[in-house]
Amino acid sequence: MRARGGRPVLAIEIGARSLKMLVGSVSRSGIRLDRAHVSRYERVSDDLATEIAATLKSWKARKLPVLACLPRSLATVHALDLPSVNPAELADMVDFQALRQTPYSKEEILYDYRLAGSQRPGYTRVLLVIAQRSALRQRFHIFEEAGLEPERMTLGTEGLLAASELAVPKKTGEPVAWLDVDADSAEFVVVANRQPSHSRSIRLGADQLATNAEETRPKLLEEILRSLERHRAESPDHAPRSLTVTGARLPGLGEWLADGLGLPCETRDLLSNAKTWPRDLAKDEPALHACSLTALLGMAAAPERLDINLIPDTVRSRRELLRHSRQLGTFGLWLTTALAALSLFATLRFFLLKAQRDALREEFLASEPARQRMEHKQTVAGKARAYADPRNSAARILADIHPLIPPDVFLESIEYDAERNRVVLAGSGNTIQDARTLVRNLEAADSFRNVSEEGSTAKDSRTGRFRFRIACPLAEPER
């Protein structure tokens, strides 16, 4: 997606139990947060469309570009090292791998991928994202009911990556682990050379970590250690050297993880560090800090860094049909108005144009015999000039051909075709090469052009010589 030059973007996520919306952008001073809304619910339903529409109406944000986010917990992500650097080959490999990496049929899933650099020569690391169409259809139905038309449905992982790039200095390329804690889940991502090297969804969120820390923190640590072990096995040269915790505000979680992992750990509150804040929203609003808005902040601040697009084909087709219908409606209205304005003029002009056409046709028919006579005269004159040309006389033709005949070539006949303005030589030679030599000699002469053999040169079983026929079109006479 193309960069928007700091223009505000509406980022929205319909999670399993929470709705998140924000309007944000990026400037030289950092991330700007203009609007934010978070609500909780028991299950996803069509009532969310009413809430979204009412929120957008109060924000007056109907005309903003819309980016939708699919939570990481609702998708399957695989980091694959594919043996190719050719984009076309990689696309075919991804199509094959997508069906292998999921138990669902092709009709039940939608997938996309982003290139994640290369960790060894001749290979390309690809981040493959697979989502169920049912979850996507449910969300796009709500968007349509709310009057939204998202330009892209990306994965929360991409928003997290965009946010991490904004938070880390550009010259820093060392592997870093990120843990983004949401209300009901968390995502662990390893970023190497500013590209995603590993991603895993952890079904432990801020709700469990805040209410039962003694039981859930060790489980979270175990899941992170398992992810680190798997990542080290896949990419031993890109082991993360530090951990950054973002998302929900959980005091002491970073320090506790640092002790358990043996890695330096830093907690970043990207939401509170926004350079601007909505006037009608308190910075310590509990709903905002009980979940993660990191992905939405990254999407709004850097939409040009998003590659994944999980918009279903049915939605794309319906949008195209609606767009074409609106265009056709506008064109039809304009065309009707134009035709009504031109109808009177066309009626008045009709008989005049018909009369002019009839007059021109009669004039053309009257001149047709003269034109045919002129063409006949030109044809006769051209043939007369060809016959009269000294270069087409038999003596001149024989004089031009004689010095060009190789010693071992015998000519049996010379035919002059005046209609086609050419000479056909028939004869024989000791070898096939004799006929080829004669063709080259004739082609080099000024009297002939486009010399070629007619048929194939074949050996006469009776004489042992190779018989040939050579067509020699005569050069056009100089005018």
N, C-alpha and C positions, 0 to 999 in steps of 0.2 A: 504494500500500500504506500502511496506517495505521502511524503511529509506534508503537514498542514501549516507549517510556519507559525505555530503558536495559537492557532484557532481552537476554541473550546470544542470538546468532544463529549458526547453522552456515552458513558460506559455502564452497562447493565448486566447483572448476573442473577439468574433464577436458580438458586441452589436447591438442595433437598429440603431444607427447612428455613431458608432465609432469602429475602430479596434485598439486593444491594444495587444502589444507583448512585452515580456521581457525575458531575460535570467538571472536567478538569482540562488542563493544558500544561505546557511547559514554556518557560521563558529562560533568559540567561541567568536569572537569579535562582531558578529551581522550579519545582512542581507547584502549580497553582491549583487550588481547590476552590471552586466557585459554589458548588452545591453538593450535598450528600444526603442520602436517605437509606436507612436500614430498618427492616422489619422482620419479625419471626412468625412462622406459621407451622402447623402440624404436617400439612401435605400440600403439594402443588395442585392448584385448582384454577378454574377460570376466574375466580374472584380477584386474582392478582392483576388481571387486565384492568379492572376498575381502579385499583389502587395505583397502578402505573400511570394510567391516564390522568387521574386526579393530581398526582404529584407533578407530572409534566406541565399540566395546566397552571398549577401554582408557581412553577419555576419559569413559565413562558419559554420552554426549551423545545418546542415542537419542531423547529427548523434546524436543529443541530444534527450533525452527522452522528449516527448511532453505531456503536460497536458492542456486540454481545459476547458474553463469556460463558463457556461451559465449565463447570467446576471439574477440577482434576479427578475427583472421586467418581465422576460419572463416565470416565473414559479409560481406555487401556493404552498405555504408552510403552513402546519398545524402542530401545536404542540399538540399531542394527549396523554392522560394518559390512557393506556390500562391495564386492570386488569389481568396481568400475568407477570411472570418473566422467562417463558420458551421460548427460542428462536424460537422453531418450532411453538408454539401457537401464538407468536407475529407476525410471518410471515403470518400466516393465517388471523389474525385480520387486519393486514395492507392491505392485498389483498381485504378484504371486505370493509374497510374504504376508500380505494383509489377510488372505484367506487361511494361511497356515497358522497364524498367531491367535485365532479366535475360533470358538466352537460354533459360532453363528454362521448362517448362510450369507451370501453376498447381498441378498435382498434385505437382510435385517440390519446391516451395518453401513456406516459411512466412514470413510477414512481419508486422511490427508497426511502430508509429511513435510518436514523442513530439513534442509541440509545442515549438518552440524560439523562441518570441517572434515579433516582427515587425520587419523592417528597413525597410519602407516602407508607407505607408497602404494599407489594403485588401488586404494580402498577409499570409500567415502562413508562417513558415519551419517546415518539418517535417523531422525526422530519420527517414528511412525505413530500416529494417533488414530485410534479406532473408537467409534462411539456408536451406540445403538440408535437406529433411526426413530424408534418410538419416543425416546427422551428428547430428541431434537424436534420432532413434529409437535410434541406437547408444548415446548417452549415457543416455537414459531407461531403456533396457534394463539398463544397468549399475546405475543407481540402484535400480531395482526389485529386482534380484538382491541388492543390498546392504541392502535393507529401507528405503530412503529414499523419501520422497514430497515432492519440492521444491514449495514454494508458488509459485515463480516461476523461470523460466529467462530471465534478462536478458542483456544484452550487456556485455562488459567495459568498453565506453565509458561506460555509465551508472555503473558502479562508480567509474571514474576521475573522472567529473564530481562524484559525491558526495564523493569524497575531496578534490577540488580545492576544493569549497565549504567543507569543514571546515578546509582549510589556509589559505584566504585570508580576510581580514576581510570581514564581511558588507557593509560599505559600499563595498567596492571593486567597481566595475562595469566597469573598463576592459578592453579585449581582452587576453587572455593566452594564449600558446601553451604547451601541455604535451606533453612527450615522455616516454612511459612505455615503458621498455626491459624486455622479457621475455627469456627464454632464447633463443628462436628467432625472435622477431619484435619489432617495436616499433609503437607507435601514436602518431600525431601528431594532436593535437586543438587547435582554436582555440576558446576560450570567450569570448563577448562578452555583456555584460549578464547574466552568470551562466547563459547558455544555450549549448549546443553550436552553433557556427557552421560548423565544418568538422571532418571526421574522415577519417583515412587510415591504412591498415595498411601498414607497411613490413617487407618480408621480410628484415630484418637484425636479429639479436638479440645478446644478451650473449655467447653462445658464439662467434660470429664476431668481435665487437668486441674480445673479450678475447684471442683467439688470433692474430688477424691485423689489428691496429689500423691499420697503415699502408695497407692496401688497403681495408678496410671502412669506416673513418671518412669518407673522401671520398665514398664511395657514399651513406652515411647523410646527409651534408651536402647532397649533390645531391638526394636525395629530399625533404628538408625544404624546400630552396629551391624545388623544383618545387611542393610543396604550398602554400607561402606565395604563390608567384606566382599559382596558381590561385585561392586564397582572395582575394587582392587584386583579381583580375578580377571575382569574384562579389560581393564586399563591400568596396569601396574605403574605406568609412567605418569599417570595423572591423578595420583592420590591427593585429596584435598588437604590443605595445610591449615585451614581455619573453618569455623562455622559461624554463620550469621543467622540470627533468629529474628523473624519479622512476623507481622500479623497481630493476633490478639495480644492484649497487654496482660502478661503473666509474670509478675515480679519474681525474680530469683531463678527462673527457669534456665536462663542462659548460663549462669554460674554453675548450676547443678549439672547441666549437660557437659560443661567444660571439664568438670572433675571426672565424669564418667567416661568421656571420650578421649581425654588426654589431648585435646586440641584447644587452641585459643578460641574463645567464643565471644561474639559481640552481638548485642541486642540493638536493633535499629527500629525506631518508631517513625516510619516514613510518613504516616498520616499526620502526626503532630508536628513534623518538620516541614510541612507544606508552607510555602512562602505566603500564601493568602488563605483566609479562612472565611466561610460564609458568616455573615453578620447575625443571621437568625439561628445559629447553631453553636452550642457551647463546645469548647474544645475537649471538655471532660465528659461529653455525652456517653453514658455507659454502653448504649447499643453500638456505637461506632467502634469502641475498643474491645467489645466482646467477640468480635469476629475479625476477619482479615479483609482489608480493602487494597492490599498490595497489588494484586493482579489488575484490578480496575485502574489504579493509579498509573501503573506502567503502561496499560493500553491507551489511556487518555493522553499520557505525556509523550508516548513514542509510537503512534499508530503505524508509522512507516516500517517498524521492525517486526511487524506481525506477518507471518507466512501461512499459518494454518487457517483454513477456511472450511467450516463444516456446515455450510448452507445446503440443505437437501436439494436434489435436482427438481423435485416437485415445486419447491418454493421458487427456485430460479425460473422455472418454466412459467409459473403463474405470474411472477413479476414481469417477465417479458411480454406475456399476453396482455396484462393490464397496461403496460407501457405502450405497446403497439396499439391497443384499443384507444387509449387517450390520444395518441398521435393521429390515428385514423379519424377520430371524432373531430379533432381540431382541423385536420386537413379537409374533412368532409364539409364542415361549416364554411371554411374559407372557399372551397370549391363551389358550393351552392351559391354563395354570394357572388362569386366571380361569374358563374354561368348566368345568373339572373341579370347581372349588369351587361353581359355581352350578348345575351339572346336577341335583344332588339337590333343591335348593330349587325349581328350575323344575319338576321332576317333581311335587313335592308341591303346587305351586300351580296346576298345569295344569287339573285337574278343577274346582277351585274357581272359577278364572277363567272356565272354559267355562260352568259353571252360572250365574254372574253375567251372562255375555254373553247366554245364552239367555233369562234372566229380563228383562233390559233390552230385548232384541229383541221379546219378546212384549208388553211394556208399550208399546213404541214402536208396534208394529202395532195395538194396541188403541186408541191415541190418534190414529192417522192419520186415520180418518174425521172425528173431531171437529175436527182441525186443518184439513182440507180445507173443512169446512162453515164454519169461522170465516173462512178466507181468502175464501170466496165471499161471505159476509156483508159483509166489509170492502170487497170490490170493489163490491158493489151499493150499499153506503152511500156510498162515494166518488162513484160516478156520480150518486147521488141528490143529494148535496150540490152537485155541479157543475151539475145541472139546476136545482136550487132557487136557486142563486146569482143574485141580481138582475142582477149584472153580465153574466151570460150570456144574458139575455133579448134578443130581437130588437130591441125598442124601445131598450134601453140601448145595444146595440152600434151601431145606426144613429145614435143621438144622439152617441155618441163619435166616430164616423167622419166625420159630416157636416161639422163645422167644420174638419176636417183636409184636405179635398179642395181642391187648387189650382183656380183659376178655369177653366183650360183642360182640366181632366180630367173625363171622363164615365165614370161607372160603369155597366156593363151588367149585372153580376150580383154578388150578395153571397151566398156559400155559407157556412153554419155547419156545421162538422164537430164534433159533440158528442163523438164517440169520441176524437178527437185534440185536443179543446178548442182549436179555432182557427177563424178566419174567413179565407176566400179571396176576394179582390176581383179582379174581371175588368173591364177597361175600356180606355180609350184616351186619348191626349193628343196635343197638337200636336207635341211634341218628346220625345226620350228623357229630357231633363232633367225633364219634368213627372212621369214615373214615379219618378225619383230623389227629387224633392221630396216626393212623397206618401210614399215609404218613410221619409224622414227625419222627416216629421211624425208618422207612426204610431209610429216608434221612440221619439220624444220623449214620446209620450202614456203615461200611467200604466196604461192598460188593456191595453197590448200589450207583448210582449217578443220579442226576436230576430226582428224583421220582416225578410223577405227576398223577393226576386223568384223566382218559379218559372219556370224556362226562361229564354229570352232575349226581351227586348223587341224586336219587329220591326215594320217599317213595313207597313201594309196598302196594297197597290198600288191597291186600288179606292177607298178613302176618303182615302188619303194621311196617315192618322193612325197613331200608334205604339201597337200593342196590347200589353197587359201583363197579368200575373197576379201578385198579391202575396199571400203567405201571412202571416197575422198571428196567431201564437199568443197566446191570452188569458193575462193575468197570473193567477197562482194566487190563489184567494180567501183572504182573511185568516181565520185560525183563531181 
